[in-house]
Amino acid sequence: MKRLVVIAFVLLAGFVVGASYAQDPQPRPSEAEVEQRAREIGRGLRCVMCKNESIEESPSTTAQDMRRIVRQRVRNGETDAEIMDYMQSRYGDFILLKPPVQANTYLLWGLPFMLLILALLWFWRAARKYTDDRP
């Protein structure tokens, strides 16, 4: 029985020591790669204080904090989509400079086209009225 306990202890100790020497499955990106990816992601995120500036362009302290979060997540090995999903879940759809097309953004996406159609109709009616009034 003592032998069994000693063998189990040795195997357990070997597993713990072996696990401590295990290498990271994915290599860490260099700081230049982190900076490049973080800037690309940051260009797609809106600063919540400056409205129509990306977090890369904004000088606000909120944007600086958001840039730090993005860079830390890039260093942790998260994908661009995971980082964007995290930022979107934390700050809402407003943070995306290109909001997704969904039920609550139909008006946002459709309004420019509706205004263009209305302007063309108005122009057509005005031009028609102008030509009808000429002698």
C-alpha contacts under 8 A as a table, 3 or more apart, distances in Angstrom:
res1	aa1	res2	aa2	distance
1	M	4	L	5.15
1	M	5	V	6.43
2	K	5	V	5.15
2	K	6	V	6.21
3	R	6	V	5.05
3	R	7	I	6.05
4	L	7	I	5.14
4	L	8	A	6.09
5	V	8	A	5.12
5	V	9	F	6.09
6	V	9	F	5.03
6	V	10	V	6.12
7	I	10	V	5.12
7	I	11	L	6.11
8	A	11	L	5.16
8	A	12	L	6.04
9	F	12	L	5.08
9	F	13	A	6.03
10	V	13	A	5.08
10	V	14	G	6.04
11	L	14	G	5.04
11	L	15	F	6.16
12	L	15	F	5.08
12	L	16	V	6.26
13	A	16	V	5.13
13	A	17	V	6.13
14	G	17	V	5.17
14	G	18	G	5.89
15	F	18	G	5.05
15	F	19	A	5.98
16	V	19	A	5.16
16	V	20	S	6.28
17	V	20	S	5.17
17	V	21	Y	6.63
18	G	21	Y	5.31
18	G	22	A	6.47
19	A	22	A	5.13
24	D	27	P	6.53
28	R	75	R	7.03
28	R	77	G	7.33
29	P	33	E	5.96
29	P	34	V	6.27
29	P	75	R	6.73
29	P	77	G	7.87
30	S	33	E	5.25
30	S	34	V	6.23
31	E	34	V	4.92
31	E	35	E	6.02
32	A	35	E	5.13
32	A	36	Q	6.17
33	E	36	Q	5.14
33	E	37	R	6.13
34	V	37	R	5.36
34	V	38	A	5.93
34	V	71	R	6.54
34	V	74	V	6.05
34	V	75	R	6.37
35	E	38	A	5.11
35	E	39	R	6.08
35	E	71	R	7.11
36	Q	39	R	5.26
36	Q	40	E	6.36
37	R	40	E	5.13
37	R	41	I	6.21
37	R	74	V	7.34
38	A	41	I	5.14
38	A	42	G	5.87
38	A	67	R	7.47
38	A	70	V	6.04
38	A	71	R	5.52
38	A	74	V	6.77
39	R	42	G	4.88
39	R	43	R	6.14
39	R	56	E	6.53
40	E	43	R	5.34
40	E	44	G	7.08
41	I	44	G	5.49
41	I	45	L	6.86
41	I	70	V	7.70
41	I	80	D	6.82
41	I	84	M	7.55
42	G	45	L	5.16
42	G	46	R	7.96
42	G	54	S	6.45
42	G	55	I	5.52
42	G	56	E	5.45
42	G	67	R	6.89
42	G	70	V	7.51
43	R	46	R	7.78
43	R	54	S	5.32
43	R	55	I	6.67
43	R	56	E	5.96
43	R	57	E	7.96
44	G	54	S	6.59
44	G	96	L	6.21
44	G	97	L	5.47
44	G	98	K	7.18
45	L	54	S	5.39
45	L	55	I	6.01
45	L	95	I	5.49
45	L	96	L	4.96
45	L	97	L	5.59
46	R	50	C	7.97
46	R	51	K	6.62
46	R	52	N	6.41
46	R	53	E	5.75
46	R	54	S	4.38
46	R	55	I	5.75
46	R	94	F	7.41
46	R	95	I	4.71
46	R	96	L	5.73
46	R	97	L	5.42
47	C	50	C	5.46
47	C	51	K	5.87
47	C	52	N	7.16
47	C	53	E	5.84
47	C	54	S	5.41
47	C	55	I	4.87
47	C	58	S	6.69
47	C	62	T	7.45
47	C	63	A	5.69
47	C	95	I	6.79
48	V	51	K	5.69
48	V	62	T	7.58
48	V	63	A	7.69
48	V	94	F	7.89
48	V	95	I	6.61
49	M	60	S	7.21
49	M	62	T	7.07
49	M	63	A	7.83
50	C	53	E	5.88
50	C	58	S	6.82
50	C	60	S	7.62
52	N	97	L	7.83
53	E	56	E	7.92
53	E	57	E	6.00
53	E	58	S	5.92
54	S	57	E	5.33
54	S	58	S	6.21
54	S	97	L	7.46
55	I	58	S	5.18
55	I	63	A	4.93
55	I	64	Q	7.37
55	I	66	M	7.07
55	I	67	R	6.68
56	E	63	A	7.44
56	E	67	R	7.30
58	S	63	A	6.12
59	P	63	A	6.81
59	P	64	Q	7.30
60	S	63	A	5.31
60	S	64	Q	6.49
61	T	64	Q	4.89
61	T	65	D	6.24
62	T	65	D	5.11
62	T	66	M	6.23
63	A	66	M	4.92
63	A	67	R	6.07
64	Q	67	R	5.04
64	Q	68	R	6.26
65	D	68	R	5.07
65	D	69	I	6.34
66	M	69	I	5.07
66	M	70	V	6.29
67	R	70	V	5.11
67	R	71	R	6.15
68	R	71	R	5.16
68	R	72	Q	6.09
69	I	72	Q	5.20
69	I	73	R	6.22
70	V	73	R	5.22
70	V	74	V	6.19
70	V	83	I	6.84
71	R	74	V	5.03
71	R	75	R	6.19
72	Q	75	R	5.06
72	Q	76	N	6.25
73	R	76	N	4.93
73	R	77	G	6.59
73	R	78	E	5.85
73	R	83	I	6.74
74	V	77	G	5.27
74	V	78	E	5.56
74	V	79	T	7.24
74	V	80	D	7.89
74	V	83	I	7.77
75	R	78	E	7.59
78	E	82	E	6.07
78	E	83	I	6.53
79	T	82	E	5.20
79	T	83	I	6.35
80	D	83	I	5.17
80	D	84	M	6.16
81	A	84	M	5.09
81	A	85	D	6.00
82	E	85	D	5.06
82	E	86	Y	6.12
83	I	86	Y	5.09
83	I	87	M	6.22
84	M	87	M	5.15
84	M	88	Q	5.98
85	D	88	Q	5.02
85	D	89	S	6.00
86	Y	89	S	5.14
86	Y	90	R	6.11
87	M	90	R	5.06
87	M	91	Y	5.94
87	M	92	G	7.55
87	M	95	I	7.51
88	Q	91	Y	5.30
88	Q	92	G	4.73
88	Q	93	D	5.67
88	Q	94	F	7.92
88	Q	95	I	6.43
88	Q	96	L	7.15
89	S	92	G	5.49
89	S	93	D	7.92
91	Y	94	F	7.09
91	Y	95	I	6.11
92	G	95	I	6.15
93	D	96	L	5.73
93	D	99	P	6.29
93	D	100	P	7.86
94	F	97	L	7.52
94	F	99	P	7.20
96	L	99	P	5.30
99	P	105	T	7.76
100	P	105	T	7.41
101	V	105	T	5.82
101	V	106	Y	6.49
101	V	109	W	7.23
102	Q	105	T	5.38
102	Q	106	Y	6.28
103	A	106	Y	5.64
104	N	107	L	7.46
105	T	108	L	5.04
105	T	109	W	6.33
106	Y	109	W	5.25
106	Y	110	G	5.78
107	L	110	G	5.02
107	L	111	L	5.44
108	L	111	L	5.74
108	L	112	P	7.85
109	W	112	P	6.93
109	W	113	F	7.99
110	G	113	F	5.47
110	G	114	M	6.23
111	L	114	M	5.00
111	L	115	L	6.06
112	P	115	L	5.15
112	P	116	L	6.17
113	F	116	L	5.03
113	F	117	I	6.22
114	M	117	I	5.15
114	M	118	L	6.16
115	L	118	L	5.03
115	L	119	A	6.03
116	L	119	A	5.08
116	L	120	L	6.18
117	I	120	L	5.12
117	I	121	L	6.15
118	L	121	L	5.08
118	L	122	W	6.09
119	A	122	W	5.08
119	A	123	F	6.07
120	L	123	F	5.02
120	L	124	W	6.00
121	L	124	W	5.03
121	L	125	R	6.14
122	W	125	R	5.19
122	W	126	A	6.05
123	F	126	A	5.08
123	F	127	A	5.99
124	W	127	A	5.15
124	W	128	R	6.03
125	R	128	R	5.02
125	R	129	K	5.99
126	A	129	K	5.10
126	A	130	Y	6.04
127	A	130	Y	5.02
127	A	131	T	6.23
128	R	131	T	5.19
128	R	132	D	6.08
129	K	132	D	5.06
129	K	133	D	6.19
130	Y	133	D	5.37
130	Y	134	R	6.66
131	T	134	R	5.46
